[in-house]
Amino acid sequence: MLDPLITPFSEFEFMRRALVGVIAIALGGGPIGVFLMLRRMSLTGDAMAHAILPGAAVGYLLAGLSLPAMTVGGLAAGVIVAMAAGLVSRYTSLKEDASLAAFYLLSLALGVTIVSLRGSNVDLLHVLFGTVLALDDGTLLLLASISTLTVLALAVLYRPLVLECVDPIFLRSVSRSGTPTHLIFLGLVVLNLVGGFHALGTLLAVGMMMLPAAAARFWSSDITMMMVVSMLIGIASGIAGLLLSFHAELPAGPAIILSAGAVYVASLLMGREGGVLWRLWPGKHLEA
């Protein structure tokens, strides 16, 4: 009975590599997604995922499908867009969400145009949707490094990040760590999106951040537990998506995100913390 679950990973090296890659993405992206959700920045993650595309496309234009060139280009583009959106919202009447939306649309169009200047439709699909089944040693090392750095950074910044989610005014009144914490957090967002970009592409990278985090919110109200549940959902979705891709001959990246989406829908219906069914049939009230 377990052969369909074990055989793809035991017999095919590319499946084992993809498994390691999605686990690394889930371990780093899950906690980042929880904090994005709690800070009401979920759509910011989506905007930043598109913002890295022009930089990665320039790296591709200069060096082909080169891991260092596309990584550095994506990081640079993400940081530039984040800073530009912040400056626009600070010095003009336009709010940050509107400026991010404008930059992300421009970034997506510019990135697709740059890739199209040199590459084929196959290259464009690689950039947009990733190649999780073709991860090499360098990419796996990059994903593992990003995941490790993210977990360590969040361990150090955990208290100010939680305070900023709950009461940013109080944090500013008792400490000057608010602004540095926010900037470091945005850097971690960009870093994880760049890592996810190499495996899942720019259009799907944010899915492994936000869908497990949103699903975890229906199972716990404790931030630490939400982070753990988000990681576990991300890993489970990655495994399920890879198996679905293997047996049903579907694209691996979309299959992984669809698996995460299925977990989100199930959590929405059955989650103990605000799920639909629990709201329809609440428990009995305590009696004196």
C-alpha positions in Angstrom: 0.0 0.0 0.0 2.9 2.4 0.7 4.7 1.7 -2.6 3.0 4.6 -4.5 4.2 6.9 -1.7 7.7 5.6 -1.3 8.8 4.4 -4.7 9.0 7.8 -6.5 11.5 9.0 -3.9 13.4 5.8 -3.5 13.9 5.2 -7.2 14.3 8.6 -8.7 17.0 11.1 -7.6 15.3 14.1 -9.1 12.3 13.4 -6.8 14.6 13.2 -3.8 16.2 16.5 -4.8 12.7 18.1 -5.2 11.7 16.8 -1.8 14.7 18.4 -0.1 14.0 21.6 -2.0 10.4 21.9 -0.9 11.2 21.0 2.7 13.8 23.8 2.8 11.3 26.3 1.3 8.6 25.3 3.8 10.9 25.6 6.8 12.0 29.2 5.8 8.8 30.4 4.1 6.3 29.1 6.6 7.2 31.4 9.5 7.8 34.4 7.2 4.2 33.8 5.9 2.8 33.8 9.4 4.4 37.2 10.2 3.3 38.6 6.8 -0.3 37.5 7.6 -0.2 38.9 11.2 1.2 42.2 9.9 -1.6 42.4 7.2 1.1 42.3 4.5 0.0 39.2 2.7 -0.4 41.0 -0.6 2.9 42.6 -0.1 4.5 39.2 -0.4 2.8 38.7 -3.7 4.0 42.1 -4.9 7.5 41.4 -3.8 7.5 38.0 -5.6 6.8 39.8 -8.9 9.3 42.6 -8.0 12.3 40.2 -8.2 11.5 39.2 -11.8 13.2 42.0 -13.6 16.5 41.5 -11.7 16.4 37.8 -12.2 15.6 38.4 -15.9 18.6 40.7 -16.3 20.8 38.1 -14.7 19.4 35.6 -17.2 20.0 38.0 -20.1 23.6 38.5 -19.0 24.6 34.9 -18.0 21.8 32.6 -19.0 20.3 30.2 -16.5 23.1 31.0 -14.0 22.2 30.6 -10.3 24.5 33.3 -8.9 23.5 35.9 -11.6 19.7 35.3 -11.2 20.0 35.3 -7.4 21.9 38.5 -7.1 19.7 40.2 -9.7 16.5 39.1 -8.0 17.8 40.3 -4.6 18.8 43.6 -6.0 15.4 44.1 -7.7 13.4 43.1 -4.7 15.3 45.5 -2.4 15.0 48.4 -4.9 11.3 47.9 -5.3 10.7 47.7 -1.5 12.7 50.9 -1.0 11.1 52.7 -3.9 7.6 51.8 -2.7 8.4 53.0 0.8 9.8 56.3 -0.5 6.7 56.9 -2.7 4.4 56.3 0.2 6.4 58.5 2.5 6.9 61.5 0.3 3.7 61.4 -1.8 0.0 61.0 -1.1 0.0 57.5 -2.5 -0.4 54.7 0.1 2.2 51.9 0.3 -0.2 49.2 -1.0 -1.0 51.2 -4.1 2.6 52.0 -4.8 3.5 48.3 -4.4 0.8 47.3 -6.8 2.1 49.8 -9.4 5.7 48.6 -9.0 4.7 44.9 -9.1 2.7 45.3 -12.3 5.6 47.2 -13.9 8.1 44.6 -12.7 6.1 41.7 -14.0 5.7 43.3 -17.5 9.4 44.4 -17.6 10.7 40.9 -16.5 8.6 39.0 -19.1 9.8 41.5 -21.8 13.5 41.1 -20.8 13.3 37.3 -20.9 11.5 37.3 -24.2 14.3 39.4 -25.8 16.7 36.5 -25.6 14.9 33.3 -24.4 12.4 31.0 -25.8 8.9 30.1 -24.5 10.5 27.3 -22.5 12.9 29.8 -20.7 9.9 32.1 -20.0 8.0 29.2 -18.4 11.1 28.3 -16.4 11.3 31.8 -15.0 7.6 32.1 -14.3 6.8 28.7 -12.9 10.2 27.3 -11.9 11.7 23.8 -12.3 11.4 22.1 -8.9 12.1 18.7 -10.5 15.5 19.9 -11.9 17.2 21.3 -8.8 20.9 20.9 -8.8 23.4 20.9 -5.9 24.0 24.7 -6.1 20.3 25.5 -5.9 19.7 23.0 -3.0 22.6 24.6 -1.1 21.1 28.0 -1.7 17.7 26.9 -0.5 19.1 25.3 2.6 21.3 28.3 3.4 18.3 30.7 3.1 16.2 28.4 5.3 18.8 28.2 8.0 19.5 32.0 7.9 15.7 32.7 8.1 15.2 30.4 11.1 18.2 31.9 13.0 17.2 35.5 12.2 13.6 34.9 13.3 14.9 33.3 16.6 16.8 36.5 17.3 14.1 38.9 16.2 11.1 37.0 17.5 10.1 39.3 20.4 10.3 42.6 18.5 8.5 41.0 15.5 5.7 39.8 17.7 5.5 43.2 19.5 5.3 45.0 16.1 2.5 42.7 15.1 0.5 43.2 18.3 1.3 46.9 19.3 3.8 48.7 17.0 3.3 52.0 18.9 4.3 50.4 22.2 7.4 48.9 20.5 8.4 52.4 19.3 7.9 53.8 22.7 10.1 51.3 24.6 12.7 50.5 21.9 14.4 51.8 18.8 14.5 48.3 17.3 11.2 48.7 15.3 12.7 50.2 12.1 15.7 47.8 11.9 13.5 44.9 12.7 11.1 45.9 9.9 13.9 46.3 7.4 15.5 43.0 8.3 12.2 41.3 8.0 11.6 42.7 4.5 15.1 41.4 3.6 14.1 37.9 4.8 10.9 38.1 2.7 12.9 39.0 -0.4 15.5 36.3 0.3 12.9 33.6 0.7 11.1 34.7 -2.4 14.3 34.6 -4.4 14.9 31.0 -3.1 11.4 30.0 -3.9 11.8 31.6 -7.3 14.4 29.1 -8.4 12.2 26.1 -7.5 8.6 27.4 -8.1 9.1 30.5 -10.3 8.0 34.0 -9.6 4.3 33.3 -10.0 4.1 30.5 -7.4 6.9 31.2 -4.9 4.7 33.2 -2.6 2.2 30.4 -2.5 4.4 28.3 -0.2 4.6 31.3 2.1 1.0 32.4 2.4 -1.2 29.3 1.9 0.4 27.2 4.8 0.4 30.3 7.0 -3.3 31.1 6.3 -4.2 27.4 6.9 -2.3 27.4 10.2 -4.3 30.3 11.5 -7.4 28.1 11.6 -5.7 25.6 13.9 -4.0 27.8 16.5 -4.1 31.3 17.9 -0.6 31.0 19.4 2.1 32.6 17.1 4.8 30.0 17.8 2.4 27.1 17.2 1.2 28.8 14.0 4.7 28.9 12.8 5.2 25.2 13.5 1.9 24.2 11.9 2.7 26.3 8.9 6.0 24.5 8.4 4.3 21.1 8.7 1.6 22.1 6.3 4.2 23.4 3.8 6.2 20.1 4.0 3.1 18.0 3.7 1.8 20.0 0.7 5.2 19.7 -0.9 5.2 15.9 -0.5 1.6 15.6 -1.7 2.2 17.9 -4.7 5.3 15.9 -5.8 3.4 12.6 -5.6 0.4 14.1 -7.4 2.7 15.4 -10.1 4.5 12.1 -10.4 1.4 9.8 -10.6 -0.9 12.1 -12.5 1.8 13.6 -14.8 1.0 17.2 -13.8 3.4 20.1 -13.5 5.1 19.9 -10.2 5.0 23.5 -9.1 1.3 24.0 -9.6 0.6 20.6 -8.1 2.4 21.6 -4.9 0.5 24.9 -4.7 -2.8 23.1 -5.4 -2.1 20.7 -2.5 -1.4 23.7 -0.2 -4.7 25.2 -1.4 -6.6 22.0 -0.6 -5.2 22.1 2.9 -6.2 25.7 3.2 -9.8 24.9 2.1 -10.0 22.0 4.5 -8.7 24.2 7.4 -11.2 26.9 6.4 -14.0 24.4 6.8 -12.8 22.3 9.8 -10.2 24.4 11.7 -10.7 24.7 15.4 -9.9 28.5 15.4 -12.7 30.0 13.4 -13.4 27.3 10.9 -16.8 27.4 9.2 -18.1 24.1 10.8 -17.0 25.1 14.2 -18.8 28.4 13.9 -22.0 26.7 12.7 -21.9 24.2 15.5 -20.4 25.9 18.5 -19.7 24.0 21.7 -21.9 24.1 24.7 -21.5 27.1 27.1 -20.1 26.4 30.5 -22.8 26.2 33.2 -22.5 27.4 36.8 
